[in-house]
Amino acid sequence: MRTTCSIPTIWIDGLATLAFFVATVTPWVEALALSPQLEAAVLEQFIPAIYLERVAARSSAAETRHCVQAVSTALLDALRRADHPLQSLAPEESAQVEQVAGACADLFQHSSSCVEGRNGQLLLHNHGRHRLSDRKLAELTAVHNFHIRRPDGMTAAERFFGRTHLVLFEQILLRVPLPPRPRRRRPRPPKLPYLLPAAA
């Protein structure tokens, strides 16, 4: 008896994204004319380290951010060791390798956004199938009664009470406190090259 299994679409999208990424960045790294050992280090360590660093910077959860940043730092620390072959490159070559690796990390970030976006859409569809909360129902009722206007230009509340009312947005402004001033951002320290040798 032959059995079949269905592969989730999200997995297929993920595999397609990885295949696109590998097929695109491999020629970029090969164009650097590095040794096979250095090519492997760029593809398997340097690019993932830069990508994880950027993921950590975008993460809102402190625990996740620290965990991802720790993995990125461990990969970069290995590349910064004095005995690593990447440290034998001339400064111009090292800068070129870093530029290409950063471009590859950005490419993976942009190419995977469609998969992340699909996850978000699936989550929204899932939420939409649940019952409305009392708060959501009250909000929708207020919008229906005080905002939506029929062709005659009147809202449901105006027809019911026989008189006009404030615009819904103006009523909200009277009841909702203004948000506090945004926190002043701290100046970022200057960005050092990734392949700068670690201090002895």
MARBA-3410 file (N, C-alpha, C, O; in Angstrom, 1 decimal):
200
0.9,-1.2,0.0,0.0,0.0,0.0,0.9,1.2,0.0,1.8,1.4,0.8 ~ 0.6,2.1,-0.9,1.4,3.3,-1.0,0.8,4.4,-0.2,-0.4,4.7,-0.3 ~ 1.7,5.0,0.6,1.2,6.1,1.5,1.8,7.4,0.9,2.9,7.5,0.4 ~ 1.0,8.5,1.1,1.5,9.8,0.7,1.4,10.7,1.9,0.5,10.6,2.7 ~ 2.3,11.7,1.9,2.2,12.7,3.0,2.3,14.1,2.3,3.0,14.3,1.4
1.6,15.0,2.9,1.6,16.3,2.4,2.6,17.2,3.1,2.7,17.1,4.3 ~ 3.4,17.9,2.3,4.4,18.8,2.9,3.8,20.1,3.1,3.3,20.7,2.1 ~ 3.9,20.7,4.3,3.3,22.1,4.4,3.9,23.1,3.4,5.1,23.0,3.1 ~ 3.1,24.0,3.0,3.6,25.0,2.0,4.7,25.8,2.6,5.6,26.2,1.8 ~ 4.6,26.1,3.9,5.6,26.9,4.5,7.0,26.3,4.4,8.0,27.0,4.3
7.1,24.9,4.5,8.3,24.2,4.3,8.9,24.4,2.9,10.0,24.6,2.7 ~ 8.0,24.2,1.9,8.4,24.4,0.5,8.9,25.8,0.3,9.9,25.9,-0.4 ~ 8.2,26.8,0.8,8.7,28.2,0.7,10.1,28.3,1.3,10.9,29.0,0.7 ~ 10.3,27.7,2.5,11.6,27.8,3.1,12.7,27.2,2.3,13.8,27.7,2.2 ~ 12.4,26.0,1.8,13.4,25.3,1.0,13.7,26.1,-0.3,14.9,26.2,-0.7
12.7,26.7,-0.9,12.9,27.5,-2.1,13.8,28.7,-1.8,14.6,29.1,-2.5 ~ 13.5,29.3,-0.6,14.3,30.5,-0.2,15.8,30.1,0.0,16.7,30.8,-0.4 ~ 16.0,29.0,0.7,17.4,28.5,0.9,18.1,28.2,-0.4,19.3,28.5,-0.6 ~ 17.4,27.5,-1.3,18.0,27.2,-2.6,18.3,28.5,-3.4,19.4,28.5,-4.0 ~ 17.4,29.4,-3.3,17.7,30.7,-4.0,18.9,31.4,-3.4,19.8,31.9,-4.1
19.0,31.4,-2.1,20.1,32.1,-1.4,21.4,31.4,-1.7,22.4,32.1,-2.0 ~ 21.5,30.1,-1.6,22.8,29.4,-1.9,23.2,29.6,-3.3,24.4,29.8,-3.6 ~ 22.2,29.5,-4.2,22.6,29.7,-5.7,23.0,31.1,-6.0,23.8,31.3,-6.9 ~ 22.6,32.1,-5.2,23.0,33.4,-5.5,24.3,33.8,-4.8,25.1,34.5,-5.5 ~ 24.5,33.4,-3.6,25.7,33.9,-2.9,26.9,33.1,-3.2,28.0,33.6,-3.1
26.8,31.9,-3.6,28.0,31.1,-3.9,28.8,31.7,-5.0,30.0,31.8,-4.8 ~ 28.3,32.2,-6.1,29.1,32.9,-7.1,29.8,34.2,-6.5,30.9,34.5,-6.9 ~ 29.0,34.8,-5.6,29.6,36.1,-5.0,30.9,35.7,-4.3,31.9,36.4,-4.3 ~ 30.8,34.7,-3.5,32.0,34.3,-2.7,33.1,33.7,-3.6,34.3,33.9,-3.3 ~ 32.7,32.9,-4.6,33.7,32.4,-5.5,34.5,33.5,-6.2,35.6,33.3,-6.5
33.8,34.6,-6.5,34.4,35.7,-7.2,35.5,36.4,-6.4,36.3,37.1,-6.9 ~ 35.6,36.1,-5.1,36.6,36.6,-4.2,38.0,35.9,-4.4,39.0,36.4,-4.0 ~ 37.9,34.8,-5.1,39.1,34.0,-5.4,39.9,33.6,-4.2,41.1,33.7,-4.1 ~ 39.1,33.1,-3.2,39.7,32.7,-1.9,40.1,31.2,-2.0,39.6,30.5,-2.9 ~ 40.9,30.7,-1.1,41.1,29.3,-1.0,39.9,28.5,-0.6,39.0,29.2,0.0
39.8,27.2,-0.8,38.6,26.5,-0.4,38.3,26.6,1.1,37.2,26.7,1.5 ~ 39.4,26.6,1.9,39.2,26.7,3.3,38.6,28.1,3.7,37.7,28.2,4.6 ~ 39.1,29.2,3.0,38.5,30.5,3.3,37.1,30.6,2.8,36.2,31.2,3.5 ~ 36.8,30.0,1.7,35.4,30.1,1.1,34.5,29.4,2.1,33.4,29.9,2.4 ~ 34.9,28.3,2.6,34.0,27.6,3.6,33.8,28.4,4.9,32.7,28.4,5.4
34.9,29.1,5.3,34.7,29.9,6.5,33.8,31.1,6.3,33.0,31.4,7.2 ~ 33.8,31.7,5.1,32.9,32.8,4.8,31.5,32.3,4.7,30.6,32.9,5.3 ~ 31.3,31.2,4.0,29.9,30.7,3.8,29.3,30.1,5.1,28.1,30.2,5.3 ~ 30.1,29.4,5.9,29.6,28.6,7.0,29.7,29.3,8.3,29.0,29.0,9.3 ~ 30.5,30.4,8.4,30.7,31.1,9.7,30.5,32.6,9.6,29.7,33.2,10.3
31.1,33.2,8.6,31.1,34.7,8.6,29.7,35.2,8.2,29.2,36.1,8.9 ~ 29.1,34.7,7.1,27.8,35.2,6.7,26.8,34.9,7.8,26.0,35.7,8.1 ~ 26.7,33.6,8.3,25.8,33.4,9.4,25.9,34.3,10.6,25.0,34.7,11.2 ~ 27.2,34.6,10.9,27.5,35.4,12.1,26.9,36.8,11.9,26.3,37.4,12.8 ~ 27.1,37.4,10.7,26.6,38.7,10.4,25.0,38.7,10.4,24.4,39.6,11.0
24.5,37.7,9.8,23.0,37.6,9.7,22.4,37.5,11.2,21.4,38.1,11.5 ~ 23.0,36.6,12.0,22.5,36.5,13.4,22.6,37.7,14.2,21.8,38.0,15.0 ~ 23.7,38.5,13.9,23.8,39.8,14.6,22.7,40.7,14.3,22.2,41.4,15.2 ~ 22.3,40.7,13.0,21.2,41.6,12.6,19.9,41.1,13.1,19.0,41.9,13.4 ~ 19.7,39.8,13.2,18.5,39.2,13.8,18.4,39.6,15.2,17.3,40.0,15.7
19.5,39.5,16.0,19.5,39.9,17.4,19.1,41.3,17.6,18.4,41.7,18.5 ~ 19.6,42.2,16.7,19.3,43.6,16.8,17.8,43.9,16.6,17.3,44.9,17.1 ~ 17.1,43.1,15.8,15.7,43.3,15.5,14.8,42.6,16.6,13.6,42.9,16.6 ~ 15.4,41.8,17.4,14.5,41.0,18.3,14.1,41.9,19.5,14.9,42.6,20.0 ~ 12.8,41.8,19.8,12.2,42.6,20.9,12.4,41.8,22.2,12.3,42.5,23.3
12.5,40.5,22.2,12.6,39.8,23.5,14.1,39.7,23.9,14.9,39.3,23.1 ~ 14.3,40.1,25.1,15.7,40.2,25.6,16.4,38.9,25.6,17.6,38.7,25.3 ~ 15.7,37.8,26.1,16.3,36.5,26.2,16.7,36.0,24.8,17.8,35.5,24.6 ~ 15.8,36.2,23.8,16.1,35.7,22.5,17.3,36.5,21.9,18.2,36.0,21.3 ~ 17.2,37.9,22.1,18.3,38.7,21.6,19.7,38.3,22.2,20.6,38.3,21.4
19.8,38.1,23.5,21.0,37.7,24.0,21.5,36.3,23.6,22.7,36.1,23.3 ~ 20.6,35.4,23.4,20.9,34.1,22.9,21.5,34.1,21.5,22.5,33.5,21.2 ~ 20.8,34.8,20.6,21.2,34.9,19.2,22.5,35.7,19.1,23.4,35.3,18.3 ~ 22.6,36.7,19.9,23.9,37.5,19.8,25.1,36.7,20.3,26.2,36.9,19.8 ~ 24.8,35.8,21.3,25.9,35.0,21.8,26.4,34.0,20.8,27.6,33.8,20.6
25.5,33.5,19.9,25.9,32.6,18.9,26.7,33.4,17.8,27.8,32.9,17.3 ~ 26.3,34.6,17.5,27.0,35.4,16.5,28.4,35.8,17.0,29.3,35.7,16.3 ~ 28.5,36.1,18.3,29.7,36.5,18.9,30.7,35.3,18.9,31.9,35.5,18.6 ~ 30.2,34.1,19.2,31.1,33.0,19.2,31.6,32.7,17.8,32.8,32.3,17.7 ~ 30.8,32.8,16.8,31.3,32.6,15.4,32.3,33.7,15.0,33.3,33.3,14.4
32.1,34.9,15.4,33.0,36.0,15.0,34.3,35.9,15.8,35.4,36.1,15.3 ~ 34.2,35.4,17.1,35.5,35.3,17.9,36.4,34.2,17.3,37.6,34.4,17.3 ~ 35.8,33.2,16.7,36.6,32.1,16.1,37.3,32.7,14.8,38.5,32.3,14.6 ~ 36.6,33.6,14.1,37.3,34.2,12.9,38.3,35.2,13.3,39.2,35.5,12.5 ~ 38.3,35.8,14.5,39.2,36.8,14.9,40.5,36.3,15.5,41.4,37.1,15.9
40.5,35.0,15.7,41.7,34.4,16.3,42.9,34.7,15.4,42.8,34.6,14.2 ~ 44.1,34.9,16.0,45.3,35.2,15.2,45.7,34.1,14.3,46.3,34.4,13.2 ~ 45.4,32.8,14.6,45.8,31.7,13.8,44.7,31.4,12.7,44.9,30.4,12.0 ~ 43.6,32.1,12.6,42.6,31.8,11.6,43.1,32.3,10.3,43.7,33.4,10.2 ~ 42.9,31.6,9.2,43.4,32.0,7.9,42.9,33.3,7.4,43.6,34.0,6.6
41.7,33.7,7.8,41.2,35.0,7.4,42.0,36.2,7.9,42.0,37.3,7.3 ~ 42.7,36.0,9.0,43.6,37.0,9.5,44.8,37.3,8.7,45.5,38.2,8.9 ~ 45.1,36.3,7.8,46.3,36.5,7.0,46.0,37.3,5.7,47.0,37.6,5.0 ~ 44.8,37.7,5.5,44.5,38.5,4.3,45.0,40.0,4.5,45.1,40.5,5.6 ~ 45.3,40.6,3.4,45.7,42.0,3.4,44.4,42.8,3.8,43.3,42.4,3.6
44.6,44.0,4.4,43.5,44.9,4.8,42.5,45.1,3.7,41.2,45.1,3.9 ~ 42.9,45.3,2.4,42.0,45.5,1.3,41.2,44.3,1.0,40.0,44.4,0.8 ~ 41.8,43.1,1.1,41.1,41.9,0.8,40.1,41.6,2.0,39.0,41.2,1.7 ~ 40.5,41.9,3.2,39.7,41.6,4.3,38.4,42.5,4.2,37.3,42.1,4.5 ~ 38.6,43.8,3.8,37.5,44.7,3.7,36.5,44.2,2.6,35.3,44.4,2.7
37.1,43.7,1.5,36.2,43.2,0.4,35.4,42.0,0.8,34.3,41.9,0.5 ~ 36.1,41.1,1.6,35.4,39.9,2.1,34.3,40.3,3.0,33.2,39.8,2.9 ~ 34.5,41.3,3.9,33.5,41.7,4.8,32.3,42.4,4.1,31.2,42.2,4.5 ~ 32.6,43.1,3.0,31.6,43.8,2.3,30.7,42.7,1.6,29.4,42.8,1.6 ~ 31.3,41.7,1.0,30.5,40.7,0.3,29.7,39.9,1.3,28.5,39.6,1.1
30.3,39.5,2.4,29.6,38.8,3.5,28.4,39.6,4.0,27.3,39.0,4.2 ~ 28.5,40.9,4.2,27.4,41.7,4.6,26.3,41.7,3.6,25.1,41.7,4.0 ~ 26.7,41.8,2.3,25.7,41.8,1.3,24.9,40.5,1.2,23.7,40.5,1.0 ~ 25.6,39.4,1.4,25.0,38.1,1.4,24.0,38.0,2.6,22.9,37.4,2.5 ~ 24.4,38.5,3.8,23.5,38.4,4.9,22.3,39.2,4.7,21.2,38.8,5.1
22.4,40.4,4.1,21.3,41.2,3.8,20.4,40.5,2.8,19.1,40.6,2.9 ~ 21.0,39.8,1.8,20.2,39.1,0.8,19.3,38.1,1.4,18.1,37.9,1.1 ~ 19.9,37.3,2.4,19.1,36.3,3.1,18.0,36.9,3.9,16.9,36.3,4.0 ~ 18.3,38.0,4.5,17.3,38.7,5.3,16.1,39.1,4.5,14.9,38.9,4.8 ~ 16.4,39.7,3.3,15.3,40.2,2.4,14.6,39.0,1.7,13.3,39.0,1.6
15.3,37.9,1.3,14.7,36.8,0.6,13.8,36.0,1.6,12.9,35.3,1.1 ~ 14.1,36.0,2.9,13.3,35.2,3.8,12.1,36.0,4.3,11.2,35.5,5.0 ~ 12.0,37.3,4.0,10.9,38.1,4.5,9.5,37.7,4.0,8.5,37.8,4.7 ~ 9.5,37.1,2.8,8.2,36.6,2.2,7.7,35.4,3.1,6.5,35.3,3.3 ~ 8.6,34.6,3.5,8.2,33.5,4.4,7.8,34.0,5.7,6.7,33.5,6.2
8.5,34.9,6.3,8.1,35.5,7.6,6.7,36.2,7.4,5.8,36.1,8.3 ~ 6.5,36.9,6.3,5.2,37.5,6.0,4.1,36.5,5.9,3.0,36.8,6.4 ~ 4.4,35.4,5.3,3.3,34.3,5.2,3.0,33.8,6.5,1.8,33.6,6.8 ~ 4.0,33.6,7.4,3.7,33.2,8.8,2.7,34.2,9.5,1.8,33.8,10.2 ~ 3.0,35.5,9.3,2.2,36.5,9.9,0.8,36.4,9.3,-0.2,36.6,10.1
0.6,36.2,8.0,-0.7,36.1,7.4,-1.5,34.9,8.0,-2.7,35.0,8.3 ~ -0.8,33.8,8.1,-1.4,32.6,8.6,-1.9,32.8,10.0,-2.9,32.3,10.4 ~ -1.1,33.5,10.8,-1.4,33.8,12.2,-2.7,34.7,12.3,-3.6,34.4,13.1 ~ -2.7,35.7,11.4,-3.9,36.5,11.4,-5.2,35.8,11.0,-6.2,36.0,11.5 ~ -5.0,34.9,10.0,-6.2,34.0,9.6,-6.7,33.2,10.7,-7.9,33.0,10.9
-5.7,32.6,11.5,-6.0,31.8,12.6,-6.8,32.6,13.7,-7.8,32.1,14.3 ~ -6.3,33.8,14.0,-7.0,34.6,14.9,-8.4,35.0,14.5,-9.3,35.1,15.3 ~ -8.5,35.2,13.2,-9.8,35.6,12.7,-10.9,34.6,12.8,-12.1,34.9,12.8 ~ -10.5,33.3,13.1,-11.5,32.2,13.2,-12.0,32.1,14.6,-12.9,31.3,14.9 ~ -11.3,32.8,15.5,-11.8,32.7,16.9,-12.9,33.7,17.2,-13.1,34.7,16.4
-13.6,33.6,18.3,-14.7,34.5,18.6,-14.1,35.8,19.0,-13.0,35.9,19.4 ~ -14.9,36.9,18.8,-14.5,38.2,19.1,-14.5,38.4,20.6,-15.5,38.0,21.3 ~ -13.5,39.1,21.1,-13.5,39.5,22.5,-14.5,40.6,22.8,-15.0,41.2,21.8 ~ -14.9,40.7,24.0,-15.9,41.8,24.4,-15.3,43.2,24.0,-16.1,44.0,23.6 ~ -14.0,43.4,24.2,-13.4,44.7,23.9,-13.5,44.9,22.4,-13.8,46.0,21.9
-13.1,43.9,21.6,-13.2,44.0,20.1,-14.6,44.3,19.6,-14.8,45.1,18.7 ~ -15.5,43.6,20.2,-16.9,43.8,19.8,-17.4,45.2,20.1,-18.1,45.8,19.3 ~ -17.0,45.7,21.3,-17.4,47.1,21.6,-16.8,48.1,20.7,-17.4,49.1,20.3 ~ -15.5,47.9,20.3,-14.9,48.8,19.3,-15.6,48.7,18.0,-15.9,49.8,17.4 ~ -15.9,47.6,17.5,-16.6,47.5,16.2,-18.0,48.1,16.3,-18.4,48.7,15.3
-18.7,48.0,17.4,-20.0,48.6,17.6,-19.9,50.1,17.6,-20.7,50.8,16.9 ~ -18.9,50.6,18.2,-18.7,52.1,18.2,-18.4,52.6,16.8,-18.9,53.6,16.4 ~ -17.6,51.9,16.1,-17.3,52.3,14.7,-18.5,52.2,13.8,-18.8,53.1,13.0 ~ -19.4,51.2,14.0,-20.6,51.1,13.3,-21.6,52.2,13.6,-22.2,52.8,12.7 ~ -21.7,52.5,14.9,-22.7,53.5,15.3,-22.3,55.0,15.1,-23.1,55.8,14.8
-21.0,55.3,15.2,-20.6,56.6,15.2,-19.6,57.0,14.1,-19.3,58.2,14.0 ~ -19.2,56.1,13.2,-18.3,56.4,12.2,-18.8,56.2,10.8,-18.8,57.0,9.9 ~ -19.4,55.0,10.6,-19.9,54.6,9.3,-21.1,55.4,8.9,-22.1,55.5,9.7 ~ -21.1,56.0,7.7,-22.2,56.8,7.3,-22.9,56.2,6.0,-22.2,55.7,5.1 ~ -24.2,56.3,6.0,-24.9,55.8,4.9,-24.9,56.8,3.8,-24.4,57.9,4.0
-25.5,56.5,2.6,-25.5,57.5,1.5,-26.1,58.9,1.9,-25.8,59.9,1.3 ~ -27.0,58.9,2.9,-27.6,60.2,3.3,-26.7,61.0,4.2,-27.1,62.1,4.5 ~ -25.5,60.5,4.5,-24.5,61.2,5.3,-24.7,61.1,6.8,-24.0,61.8,7.5 ~ -25.6,60.3,7.3,-25.9,60.2,8.7,-25.4,58.8,9.2,-25.3,57.8,8.5 ~ -25.0,58.9,10.5,-24.5,57.6,11.1,-25.7,57.0,11.8,-26.8,57.6,11.9
-25.5,55.8,12.3,-26.6,55.1,13.0,-27.0,55.8,14.3,-28.2,55.9,14.6 ~ -26.0,56.4,15.0,-26.4,57.1,16.2,-27.2,58.4,15.9,-28.1,58.8,16.7 ~ -26.8,59.1,14.8,-27.6,60.3,14.4,-29.0,60.0,14.1,-29.9,60.7,14.4 ~ -29.2,58.9,13.4,-30.6,58.5,13.0,-31.4,58.1,14.3,-32.6,58.4,14.4 ~ -30.7,57.4,15.2,-31.4,56.9,16.4,-31.8,58.1,17.3,-32.9,58.2,17.8
-30.8,59.0,17.6,-31.0,60.1,18.6,-31.6,61.3,17.9,-32.1,62.2,18.6 ~ -31.6,61.4,16.6,-32.1,62.6,15.9,-31.3,63.8,16.1,-31.9,64.9,15.9 ~ -30.1,63.7,16.4,-29.2,64.9,16.4,-27.8,64.5,16.1,-27.4,63.3,16.1 ~ -26.9,65.5,15.7,-25.6,65.2,15.3,-24.7,64.9,16.6,-25.1,65.2,17.7 ~ -23.5,64.4,16.4,-22.6,64.2,17.4,-21.2,64.5,16.9,-20.9,64.7,15.7
-20.2,64.6,17.9,-18.9,64.8,17.5,-18.3,63.7,16.6,-18.8,62.6,16.7 ~ -17.4,64.0,15.8,-16.7,63.0,15.0,-16.0,62.0,15.9,-15.5,62.4,16.9 ~ -16.1,60.7,15.5,-15.6,59.7,16.4,-14.1,59.9,16.7,-13.7,59.7,17.9 ~ -13.3,60.4,15.8,-11.9,60.6,16.0,-11.7,61.7,17.1,-10.8,61.7,17.9 ~ -12.6,62.8,17.0,-12.5,63.9,18.0,-12.9,63.4,19.4,-12.3,63.8,20.4
-13.8,62.5,19.5,-14.2,61.9,20.8,-13.1,61.1,21.4,-12.8,61.1,22.6 ~ -12.4,60.4,20.5,-11.2,59.6,21.0,-10.1,60.5,21.5,-9.5,60.2,22.5 ~ -9.9,61.6,20.8,-8.8,62.5,21.3,-9.2,63.1,22.6,-8.3,63.4,23.4 ~ -10.5,63.3,22.9,-10.9,63.8,24.2,-10.7,62.8,25.4,-10.6,63.2,26.5 ~ -10.7,61.6,25.1,-10.7,60.5,26.1,-9.4,59.8,26.2,-9.1,59.3,27.3
-8.6,59.7,25.2,-7.3,59.0,25.2,-6.2,59.9,25.6,-6.0,60.9,24.9 ~ -5.4,59.6,26.6,-4.3,60.5,26.9,-3.2,60.4,25.8,-3.0,59.4,25.2 ~ -2.5,61.6,25.7,-1.4,61.6,24.7,-0.3,60.7,25.1,0.0,60.6,26.3 ~ 0.4,60.1,24.1,1.5,59.2,24.5,2.7,60.0,25.0,2.8,61.2,24.7 ~ 3.5,59.4,25.8,4.7,60.1,26.3,5.7,60.4,25.2,5.6,59.8,24.2
6.6,61.3,25.5,7.6,61.6,24.5,8.5,60.4,24.3,8.8,59.7,25.2 ~ 8.9,60.2,23.1,9.8,59.0,22.8,11.1,59.1,23.6,11.6,60.2,23.8 ~ 11.6,57.9,23.9,12.9,57.9,24.7,14.0,58.3,23.7,14.0,58.0,22.6 ~ 14.9,59.1,24.3,16.0,59.6,23.5,17.0,58.5,23.3,17.4,57.8,24.2 ~ 17.3,58.2,22.0,18.2,57.1,21.7,19.7,57.5,22.1,20.1,58.6,21.9
20.3,56.4,22.6,21.7,56.6,22.9,22.5,56.5,21.6,22.2,55.8,20.7 ~ 23.6,57.4,21.6,24.4,57.3,20.4,25.1,55.9,20.3,25.7,55.4,21.3 ~ 25.1,55.4,19.1,25.8,54.1,18.9,27.3,54.3,18.7,27.8,55.2,18.1 ~ 28.0,53.3,19.3,29.5,53.4,19.2,29.9,53.1,17.7,29.1,52.5,17.0 ~ 31.0,53.6,17.3,31.4,53.4,15.9,31.6,51.9,15.6,32.0,51.1,16.5
31.2,51.5,14.4,31.2,50.1,14.0,32.6,49.7,13.6,33.2,50.3,12.7 ~ 33.2,48.7,14.3,34.5,48.2,14.0,34.4,47.1,12.9,33.4,46.5,12.9 ~ 35.5,46.9,12.1,35.4,45.8,11.2,35.2,44.5,11.9,35.7,44.2,13.0 ~ 34.4,43.6,11.2,34.2,42.3,11.8,35.4,41.4,12.0,35.6,40.7,13.0 ~ 36.4,41.5,11.1,37.5,40.7,11.1,38.7,41.3,11.9,39.9,40.9,11.7
38.4,42.3,12.7,39.5,42.9,13.5,40.0,41.9,14.5,39.2,41.4,15.2 ~ 41.3,41.6,14.5,41.8,40.6,15.4,41.4,40.9,16.9,41.4,42.0,17.3 ~ 41.1,39.8,17.6,40.8,39.9,19.0,42.0,40.3,19.8,43.2,39.9,19.5 ~ 41.8,41.1,20.8,42.9,41.6,21.7,43.5,40.4,22.4,42.8,39.5,22.9 ~ 44.9,40.4,22.5,45.5,39.2,23.2,45.3,39.3,24.7,45.7,38.4,25.4
END
